Amino acid sequence: MSVISTEKSTATVEQTAPSAPRERMPRNAQTNDFAELAAEVKAAGLMDRRADRYILRLVVLGLAAVVSVALMFVLGDSLWQLGLAAVFGVLFTQLAFLSHDSAHQQVFATGRTNEWFSRIVGNLGVGLSYAWWSRKHGRHHASPNTIGRDGDIATGALVFVPGENEGRTGFMGWITRRQGWLFFPLLTLFAFALHYNAVRTIILEPKVKHRAVEAVLVTIRLVGFPALVLLTLGLPLGLAFLTVQLVVFGVYMGGSFAPNHKGMPLIPKNERIDFLRRQVLTSRNIRGGLLTDWAMGGLNLQIEHHLFPRMPSMNLRKVRPIVVRFCEEKQIPYTETGLVESYGIVIRYLNRVGLGYADPMDCPLVTQYRGR
């Protein structure tokens, strides 16, 4: 099976890819590679929508939310409420996965229905903005790990691109030099960042489709849920409940998305690489079974998701053997590792970038898979 080691997952395309003479590859050969793979996958019926499965997931999550709210009243003034707060953190993350899939057109046959399903579940159920998420995540899928194009590696609290740590002094400099070790502590604040971006987008962004609807739905979620908690539990226990819920939600969300691309090759902004190799070489899968699929919302099968973003997440495990075989035939490195191991890779990578290594994890620029 064409699975490279985790240490090589942080190497460049140039280091891990087979060397093939340029003159032996026609101009459109790499484009044809993906067309060949896509035709095989479509013929297998794996692109067919699975609306029934998604509706069932929504019903189960909705019932779990109703039971959890009822428990909030039953438990009363008890520290068991903090455990229930963690449950809400998990429920909101699972709803975010559902909204993510619908935003990718995985649920229904029409784009409009998918859009509204994602908007209602995401804005009302999670407190995210569909407008913000769809723009940001769409750019990421178009240009994963591409410097200057993928907002997921843009410098913010953390620095992901070598050299962008220069000039950071004071408190931010202190964080950057230790950013790998601080990665999970910083994820405890991730929920606040997600909610902030939702509110900021709805209020300040010039073009937001259905702005009023998004504003109403997000307000109900971000004002209504905390109000319910505080009125039911009182101020001290209510604030503790909300803190636990936000921390669990932030760590769970960030911990599900982070292993997928961080520490994988970075692509220069104007580098030309065909779609198939761009998606496979910048993505990392996480080993596991059906429990891992559920826990990570299918994001553990990141390579398959990036190749076929409209494929229902429950089909990703079925398409994996096809993709592995195809990558082996085309000699394209396919990266897969364990969850804990992936976190180790991410932490080491962030630390090396933060300390100013020009070549974190021995990663020079991509050169092997240029467009022909």
The 8 nearest C-alpha neighbors of each residue, nearest first, counted from 0:
[[1, 2, 327, 323, 324, 333, 326, 3],
 [2, 0, 327, 333, 332, 323, 3, 326],
 [3, 1, 333, 334, 0, 335, 332, 4],
 [4, 2, 334, 332, 333, 7, 1, 5],
 [5, 3, 7, 6, 8, 2, 334, 336],
 [6, 4, 8, 7, 336, 3, 334, 9],
 [5, 7, 8, 4, 9, 10, 344, 360],
 [6, 8, 10, 9, 4, 5, 3, 15],
 [9, 7, 5, 6, 10, 263, 334, 4],
 [10, 8, 263, 7, 262, 6, 360, 264],
 [9, 11, 7, 362, 8, 361, 14, 264],
 [12, 10, 362, 13, 14, 264, 365, 363],
 [11, 13, 15, 16, 14, 365, 367, 10],
 [12, 14, 367, 11, 16, 15, 366, 365],
 [13, 15, 11, 12, 16, 10, 17, 7],
 [16, 14, 12, 13, 11, 10, 17, 332],
 [15, 17, 12, 13, 14, 18, 331, 332],
 [18, 16, 19, 330, 15, 331, 13, 14],
 [17, 19, 16, 20, 367, 13, 21, 15],
 [18, 20, 21, 17, 23, 24, 367, 22],
 [21, 19, 22, 23, 18, 24, 17, 367],
 [20, 22, 23, 24, 19, 371, 25, 18],
 [21, 23, 20, 24, 25, 19, 26, 371],
 [22, 24, 21, 20, 25, 19, 26, 28],
 [23, 25, 22, 21, 28, 26, 20, 371],
 [26, 24, 28, 27, 23, 371, 22, 29],
 [25, 27, 371, 28, 24, 29, 370, 30],
 [28, 26, 30, 25, 29, 31, 371, 24],
 [29, 27, 31, 25, 30, 26, 24, 32],
 [28, 30, 32, 31, 27, 273, 33, 26],
 [31, 29, 27, 32, 28, 33, 273, 34],
 [30, 32, 34, 28, 29, 33, 35, 27],
 [33, 31, 29, 35, 30, 34, 28, 36],
 [32, 34, 36, 35, 31, 275, 30, 37],
 [35, 33, 31, 37, 36, 32, 38, 30],
 [34, 36, 32, 33, 38, 37, 31, 39],
 [35, 37, 33, 39, 38, 34, 40, 32],
 [38, 36, 34, 40, 39, 35, 33, 41],
 [37, 39, 41, 35, 36, 40, 42, 34],
 [38, 40, 42, 36, 37, 41, 43, 35],
 [41, 39, 37, 43, 42, 38, 45, 36],
 [40, 42, 38, 44, 43, 39, 46, 45],
 [41, 43, 39, 44, 40, 38, 45, 37],
 [42, 44, 40, 41, 45, 39, 46, 38],
 [45, 43, 41, 42, 46, 47, 40, 39],
 [46, 44, 47, 43, 41, 40, 314, 310],
 [45, 47, 310, 44, 41, 48, 311, 309],
 [48, 46, 45, 44, 49, 310, 311, 41],
 [49, 47, 106, 50, 105, 107, 311, 46],
 [50, 48, 51, 52, 106, 311, 47, 53],
 [49, 51, 106, 53, 52, 107, 48, 54],
 [52, 50, 54, 53, 49, 55, 106, 56],
 [53, 51, 55, 50, 54, 49, 56, 313],
 [54, 52, 56, 50, 55, 51, 57, 106],
 [53, 55, 57, 51, 56, 52, 50, 58],
 [54, 56, 58, 52, 53, 57, 59, 51],
 [57, 55, 53, 59, 54, 58, 60, 52],
 [56, 58, 54, 60, 55, 59, 61, 53],
 [57, 59, 61, 55, 56, 60, 62, 54],
 [60, 58, 56, 62, 61, 57, 63, 55],
 [61, 59, 63, 57, 62, 58, 56, 64],
 [60, 62, 58, 64, 63, 59, 57, 65],
 [63, 61, 65, 59, 64, 60, 58, 66],
 [62, 64, 60, 66, 61, 65, 67, 59],
 [63, 65, 67, 61, 62, 66, 60, 68],
 [66, 64, 62, 68, 67, 63, 69, 61],
 [67, 65, 69, 63, 64, 68, 70, 62],
 [68, 66, 70, 64, 69, 65, 63, 71],
 [69, 67, 71, 65, 70, 66, 64, 72],
 [68, 70, 66, 71, 67, 72, 65, 73],
 [71, 69, 73, 67, 72, 68, 74, 66],
 [70, 72, 68, 69, 74, 73, 67, 75],
 [71, 73, 70, 69, 75, 74, 68, 231],
 [72, 74, 70, 75, 71, 69, 68, 76],
 [75, 73, 71, 72, 70, 77, 76, 80],
 [74, 76, 73, 72, 77, 71, 232, 80],
 [77, 75, 232, 74, 78, 236, 80, 233],
 [78, 76, 79, 75, 80, 74, 81, 236],
 [77, 79, 80, 81, 76, 82, 236, 74],
 [80, 78, 77, 82, 81, 83, 74, 76],
 [79, 81, 83, 78, 82, 77, 84, 240],
 [82, 80, 84, 83, 79, 240, 78, 85],
 [83, 81, 85, 79, 84, 80, 86, 78],
 [82, 84, 80, 86, 81, 85, 87, 79],
 [85, 83, 244, 81, 87, 82, 86, 240],
 [84, 86, 88, 82, 244, 83, 87, 247],
 [87, 85, 83, 89, 84, 88, 90, 82],
 [86, 88, 90, 84, 89, 85, 91, 244],
 [89, 87, 248, 244, 85, 247, 86, 91],
 [88, 90, 86, 92, 87, 91, 93, 248],
 [91, 89, 87, 93, 92, 88, 86, 94],
 [92, 90, 94, 88, 125, 93, 89, 87],
 [93, 91, 95, 89, 94, 90, 248, 252],
 [92, 94, 96, 90, 95, 91, 89, 97],
 [93, 95, 97, 91, 92, 96, 98, 90],
 [94, 96, 92, 98, 93, 97, 121, 99],
 [97, 95, 99, 93, 94, 98, 296, 100],
 [98, 96, 94, 100, 95, 99, 101, 93],
 [97, 99, 117, 95, 101, 121, 96, 100],
 [100, 98, 96, 102, 97, 101, 95, 103],
 [101, 99, 103, 97, 102, 98, 105, 96],
 [100, 102, 104, 113, 103, 117, 98, 105],
 [101, 103, 99, 104, 100, 117, 114, 98],
 [102, 104, 100, 101, 309, 105, 308, 99],
 [105, 103, 101, 102, 309, 113, 106, 110],
 [106, 104, 309, 311, 101, 103, 100, 310],
 [105, 107, 50, 101, 48, 104, 49, 113],
 [108, 106, 109, 50, 113, 48, 105, 112],
 [107, 109, 48, 110, 106, 104, 112, 113],
 [110, 108, 111, 112, 107, 113, 104, 114],
 [109, 111, 113, 112, 114, 104, 108, 107],
 [110, 112, 114, 113, 109, 115, 116, 107],
 [113, 111, 115, 114, 110, 109, 116, 107],
 [114, 112, 116, 101, 110, 111, 115, 104],
 [113, 115, 111, 117, 112, 116, 102, 110],
 [116, 114, 118, 112, 117, 113, 119, 111],
 [115, 117, 113, 119, 118, 114, 112, 120],
 [118, 116, 98, 101, 114, 120, 115, 102],
 [119, 117, 115, 129, 121, 116, 122, 120],
 [118, 120, 123, 116, 122, 121, 117, 115],
 [119, 121, 124, 117, 123, 118, 98, 122],
 [122, 120, 125, 118, 98, 127, 124, 119],
 [123, 121, 126, 127, 217, 128, 119, 216],
 [122, 124, 216, 220, 119, 217, 120, 121],
 [125, 123, 120, 121, 122, 126, 220, 94],
 [126, 124, 121, 91, 127, 122, 123, 95],
 [125, 127, 122, 217, 220, 123, 221, 194],
 [128, 126, 122, 197, 121, 125, 194, 129],
 [127, 129, 197, 131, 130, 122, 132, 121],
 [128, 130, 132, 118, 131, 133, 127, 121],
 [129, 131, 128, 133, 132, 207, 134, 208],
 [132, 130, 128, 129, 134, 133, 200, 135],
 [131, 133, 129, 135, 134, 130, 136, 128],
 [132, 134, 136, 130, 137, 135, 131, 129],
 [135, 133, 137, 132, 131, 136, 130, 138],
 [134, 136, 132, 138, 137, 133, 131, 139],
 [135, 137, 139, 133, 138, 134, 132, 140],
 [136, 138, 134, 140, 139, 135, 133, 141],
 [139, 137, 141, 135, 136, 140, 149, 142],
 [138, 140, 149, 136, 143, 142, 137, 141],
 [141, 139, 137, 138, 143, 142, 136, 305],
 [140, 142, 138, 139, 137, 143, 149, 148],
 [141, 143, 139, 145, 140, 149, 148, 138],
 [144, 142, 139, 145, 140, 149, 141, 281],
 [145, 143, 265, 149, 266, 146, 281, 142],
 [146, 144, 266, 143, 149, 142, 148, 268],
 [147, 145, 268, 267, 148, 266, 144, 149],
 [146, 148, 268, 149, 145, 153, 150, 267],
 [149, 147, 145, 146, 142, 150, 268, 138],
 [150, 148, 139, 151, 145, 142, 143, 144],
 [149, 151, 153, 152, 148, 139, 135, 138],
 [150, 152, 149, 153, 139, 144, 135, 143],
 [153, 151, 150, 159, 149, 154, 144, 160],
 [154, 152, 150, 151, 155, 149, 159, 147],
 [155, 153, 158, 157, 152, 159, 156, 163],
 [154, 156, 157, 153, 158, 152, 159, 151],
 [155, 157, 154, 158, 171, 175, 174, 185],
 [158, 156, 155, 154, 159, 175, 178, 349],
 [159, 157, 154, 160, 164, 155, 163, 353],
 [158, 160, 152, 157, 154, 349, 161, 352],
 [159, 161, 163, 158, 162, 352, 152, 146],
 [162, 160, 352, 163, 357, 159, 355, 356],
 [161, 163, 164, 165, 160, 355, 357, 352],
 [162, 164, 165, 161, 160, 158, 154, 159],
 [163, 165, 162, 167, 353, 158, 166, 355],
 [166, 164, 163, 167, 162, 355, 168, 172],
 [165, 167, 168, 164, 172, 163, 162, 169],
 [168, 166, 172, 165, 164, 171, 169, 175],
 [169, 167, 172, 171, 166, 170, 173, 165],
 [168, 170, 172, 171, 173, 167, 174, 166],
 [169, 171, 173, 172, 174, 168, 167, 175],
 [172, 170, 174, 173, 169, 168, 175, 167],
 [171, 173, 168, 167, 175, 169, 170, 174],
 [172, 174, 170, 171, 176, 175, 169, 177],
 [175, 173, 171, 177, 172, 178, 176, 170],
 [176, 174, 178, 353, 172, 177, 173, 171],
 [175, 177, 353, 354, 173, 174, 178, 172],
 [178, 176, 174, 175, 179, 180, 350, 181],
 [179, 177, 175, 181, 174, 180, 182, 176],
 [180, 178, 346, 350, 349, 182, 181, 177],
 [179, 181, 178, 182, 177, 346, 350, 183],
 [182, 180, 178, 184, 179, 183, 185, 177],
 [181, 183, 179, 185, 180, 184, 178, 186],
 [182, 184, 186, 185, 181, 187, 250, 180],
 [185, 183, 181, 186, 187, 182, 188, 180],
 [186, 184, 187, 182, 183, 188, 181, 189],
 [185, 187, 189, 183, 250, 188, 184, 249],
 [186, 188, 246, 185, 249, 250, 184, 189],
 [189, 187, 186, 191, 190, 185, 249, 192],
 [188, 190, 249, 186, 192, 191, 187, 193],
 [191, 189, 249, 193, 192, 188, 245, 194],
 [190, 192, 194, 189, 193, 188, 195, 245],
 [193, 191, 195, 189, 190, 194, 196, 188],
 [194, 192, 190, 196, 195, 191, 189, 197],
 [193, 195, 197, 191, 196, 192, 127, 126],
 [196, 194, 192, 198, 197, 193, 191, 199],
 [197, 195, 199, 193, 194, 198, 200, 192],
 [196, 198, 128, 194, 127, 200, 195, 199],
 [199, 197, 195, 201, 200, 196, 202, 194],
 [200, 198, 196, 202, 197, 201, 203, 195],
 [201, 199, 204, 197, 203, 198, 202, 196],
 [200, 202, 198, 199, 203, 210, 204, 214],
 [203, 201, 199, 200, 198, 204, 214, 210],
 [202, 204, 200, 199, 201, 205, 198, 206],
 [203, 205, 200, 206, 202, 201, 207, 199],
 [206, 204, 203, 207, 202, 200, 201, 208],
 [205, 207, 204, 208, 210, 203, 130, 201],
 [208, 206, 210, 130, 209, 205, 204, 201],
 [207, 209, 210, 206, 130, 213, 211, 212],
 [210, 208, 212, 211, 207, 213, 214, 130],
 [209, 211, 213, 207, 208, 212, 214, 201],
 [212, 210, 214, 213, 209, 215, 201, 216],
 [213, 211, 215, 214, 209, 210, 216, 217],
 [212, 214, 210, 216, 211, 215, 217, 209],
 [215, 213, 211, 217, 212, 216, 218, 210],
 [216, 214, 218, 212, 213, 217, 219, 211],
 [215, 217, 123, 213, 219, 218, 122, 214],
 [216, 218, 122, 220, 126, 214, 219, 123],
 [219, 217, 215, 221, 220, 222, 216, 214],
 [220, 218, 223, 216, 217, 222, 221, 215],
 [219, 221, 217, 223, 123, 218, 224, 126],
 [222, 220, 218, 219, 217, 223, 126, 224],
 [223, 221, 218, 219, 220, 225, 224, 226],
 [222, 224, 219, 226, 220, 225, 221, 227],
 [223, 225, 227, 226, 220, 222, 221, 228],
 [226, 224, 228, 227, 223, 222, 229, 221],
 [227, 225, 223, 229, 224, 228, 230, 222],
 [228, 226, 224, 230, 225, 229, 231, 223],
 [227, 229, 225, 231, 226, 230, 237, 232],
 [230, 228, 237, 233, 226, 232, 231, 227],
 [231, 229, 227, 228, 233, 232, 226, 234],
 [230, 232, 228, 229, 233, 227, 72, 237],
 [233, 231, 237, 229, 236, 230, 228, 76],
 [232, 234, 229, 237, 230, 231, 236, 235],
 [233, 235, 237, 229, 236, 238, 232, 230],
 [236, 234, 238, 237, 233, 239, 232, 229],
 [235, 237, 239, 238, 234, 232, 233, 240],
 [236, 238, 229, 240, 234, 232, 239, 233],
 [239, 237, 241, 240, 235, 236, 234, 242],
 [238, 240, 236, 242, 237, 241, 243, 235],
 [241, 239, 237, 243, 238, 81, 84, 242],
 [240, 242, 244, 238, 243, 239, 245, 237],
 [241, 243, 239, 245, 240, 244, 238, 246],
 [244, 242, 246, 240, 241, 245, 84, 247],
 [243, 245, 88, 84, 241, 85, 247, 242],
 [246, 244, 248, 242, 243, 247, 190, 249],
 [245, 247, 187, 243, 249, 248, 244, 250],
 [248, 246, 88, 250, 244, 249, 245, 251],
 [247, 249, 88, 245, 251, 246, 250, 252],
 [250, 248, 190, 189, 246, 252, 187, 247],
 [249, 251, 186, 253, 247, 187, 252, 254],
 [250, 252, 254, 248, 249, 253, 247, 255],
 [253, 251, 249, 255, 254, 250, 248, 92],
 [254, 252, 250, 256, 255, 251, 257, 249],
 [253, 255, 251, 252, 257, 250, 256, 258],
 [256, 254, 252, 253, 295, 257, 251, 258],
 [255, 257, 253, 254, 258, 259, 252, 298],
 [256, 258, 254, 259, 253, 255, 261, 260],
 [259, 257, 341, 256, 260, 261, 342, 255],
 [258, 260, 283, 257, 282, 256, 301, 261],
 [261, 259, 282, 263, 258, 281, 283, 262],
 [260, 262, 263, 345, 258, 257, 259, 159],
 [261, 263, 9, 345, 348, 260, 344, 264],
 [262, 264, 9, 281, 260, 261, 8, 265],
 [265, 263, 11, 281, 9, 10, 266, 262],
 [264, 266, 144, 145, 263, 267, 146, 281],
 [265, 267, 145, 365, 146, 144, 268, 264],
 [268, 266, 270, 146, 269, 145, 265, 364],
 [269, 267, 146, 145, 270, 147, 266, 148],
 [268, 270, 267, 271, 266, 145, 146, 147],
 [271, 269, 267, 268, 272, 266, 369, 365],
 [270, 272, 370, 369, 269, 273, 368, 371],
 [273, 271, 369, 370, 368, 277, 270, 274],
 [272, 274, 275, 276, 370, 277, 29, 30],
 [275, 273, 277, 276, 278, 272, 30, 33],
 [276, 274, 278, 277, 33, 273, 279, 306],
 [275, 277, 279, 278, 280, 274, 273, 272],
 [278, 276, 274, 275, 280, 279, 272, 273],
 [277, 279, 276, 275, 281, 280, 305, 274],
 [280, 278, 276, 282, 302, 281, 277, 275],
 [279, 281, 276, 282, 277, 278, 332, 12],
 [280, 282, 263, 264, 279, 278, 260, 277],
 [283, 281, 260, 279, 302, 259, 280, 301],
 [282, 284, 259, 334, 335, 260, 301, 302],
 [285, 283, 335, 300, 299, 301, 334, 302],
 [286, 284, 299, 336, 337, 335, 338, 287],
 [287, 285, 337, 336, 335, 284, 338, 288],
 [288, 286, 291, 285, 289, 290, 292, 337],
 [287, 289, 291, 290, 292, 286, 316, 293],
 [288, 290, 292, 291, 293, 287, 294, 316],
 [291, 289, 293, 292, 288, 294, 287, 295],
 [292, 290, 294, 287, 293, 288, 289, 295],
 [293, 291, 297, 289, 290, 295, 296, 294],
 [294, 292, 296, 290, 291, 295, 289, 297],
 [293, 295, 291, 292, 296, 290, 297, 93],
 [296, 294, 298, 297, 292, 293, 255, 291],
 [295, 297, 293, 298, 96, 292, 294, 93],
 [296, 298, 292, 299, 295, 312, 300, 293],
 [299, 297, 301, 300, 295, 296, 255, 256],
 [298, 300, 285, 297, 284, 301, 295, 292],
 [301, 299, 284, 298, 297, 302, 303, 304],
 [300, 302, 304, 298, 284, 299, 303, 305],
 [303, 301, 305, 304, 282, 279, 300, 284],
 [302, 304, 306, 305, 301, 300, 307, 315],
 [305, 303, 301, 308, 307, 302, 306, 300],
 [306, 304, 302, 308, 303, 307, 278, 301],
 [305, 307, 303, 304, 308, 278, 302, 275],
 [306, 308, 304, 310, 305, 309, 303, 46],
 [309, 307, 304, 305, 310, 103, 306, 105],
 [310, 308, 105, 103, 104, 307, 311, 46],
 [309, 311, 46, 307, 308, 105, 312, 314],
 [312, 310, 105, 313, 314, 48, 309, 49],
 [311, 313, 314, 315, 297, 310, 100, 296],
 [314, 312, 311, 315, 316, 297, 317, 292],
 [315, 313, 317, 312, 316, 311, 45, 318],
 [316, 314, 318, 312, 317, 313, 303, 319],
 [315, 317, 319, 318, 314, 313, 300, 320],
 [318, 316, 314, 315, 319, 320, 45, 313],
 [319, 317, 315, 321, 316, 320, 322, 314],
 [318, 320, 322, 316, 321, 317, 323, 315],
 [321, 319, 323, 322, 318, 324, 317, 316],
 [322, 320, 324, 318, 319, 323, 325, 40],
 [321, 323, 325, 319, 324, 320, 326, 318],
 [324, 322, 320, 326, 325, 321, 319, 327],
 [325, 323, 327, 321, 322, 326, 320, 328],
 [324, 326, 322, 328, 327, 323, 321, 329],
 [327, 325, 331, 329, 323, 328, 324, 330],
 [326, 328, 330, 1, 324, 325, 329, 323],
 [327, 329, 325, 326, 330, 324, 331, 1],
 [328, 330, 326, 327, 331, 325, 32, 324],
 [331, 329, 327, 328, 326, 332, 17, 16],
 [330, 332, 326, 329, 327, 333, 16, 276],
 [333, 331, 3, 1, 334, 2, 330, 16],
 [334, 332, 2, 1, 3, 331, 279, 335],
 [335, 333, 283, 2, 3, 8, 284, 332],
 [336, 334, 284, 285, 283, 2, 286, 333],
 [337, 335, 285, 286, 5, 341, 284, 340],
 [336, 338, 340, 286, 285, 339, 341, 335],
 [337, 339, 341, 340, 285, 342, 336, 286],
 [340, 338, 342, 341, 337, 343, 336, 344],
 [339, 341, 343, 337, 338, 342, 344, 336],
 [342, 340, 344, 338, 343, 339, 258, 337],
 [341, 343, 345, 339, 344, 340, 346, 258],
 [342, 344, 340, 346, 341, 345, 347, 339],
 [345, 343, 341, 347, 342, 346, 348, 262],
 [346, 344, 342, 348, 343, 262, 347, 261],
 [345, 347, 179, 343, 349, 348, 344, 342],
 [348, 346, 350, 344, 349, 345, 343, 351],
 [347, 349, 345, 351, 346, 350, 262, 344],
 [350, 348, 179, 352, 346, 351, 347, 353],
 [349, 351, 179, 353, 347, 348, 352, 178],
 [350, 352, 354, 348, 353, 359, 349, 356],
 [353, 351, 349, 355, 161, 354, 350, 356],
 [352, 354, 176, 175, 350, 351, 355, 349],
 [355, 353, 176, 351, 352, 356, 350, 175],
 [354, 356, 352, 353, 357, 351, 162, 164],
 [355, 357, 358, 359, 352, 351, 354, 161],
 [358, 356, 161, 355, 359, 162, 352, 363],
 [357, 359, 361, 362, 356, 363, 360, 161],
 [360, 358, 361, 356, 351, 362, 352, 357],
 [359, 361, 362, 9, 358, 348, 10, 351],
 [362, 360, 358, 359, 10, 363, 9, 11],
 [361, 363, 358, 11, 10, 360, 359, 364],
 [362, 364, 358, 11, 361, 365, 10, 13],
 [365, 363, 366, 362, 11, 266, 267, 265],
 [364, 366, 12, 13, 266, 11, 367, 363],
 [367, 365, 13, 368, 369, 364, 12, 270],
 [368, 366, 13, 369, 12, 365, 16, 18],
 [367, 369, 272, 366, 370, 12, 276, 365],
 [370, 368, 272, 271, 367, 366, 371, 270],
 [369, 371, 272, 271, 273, 368, 26, 29],
 [370, 26, 369, 25, 27, 24, 21, 29]]
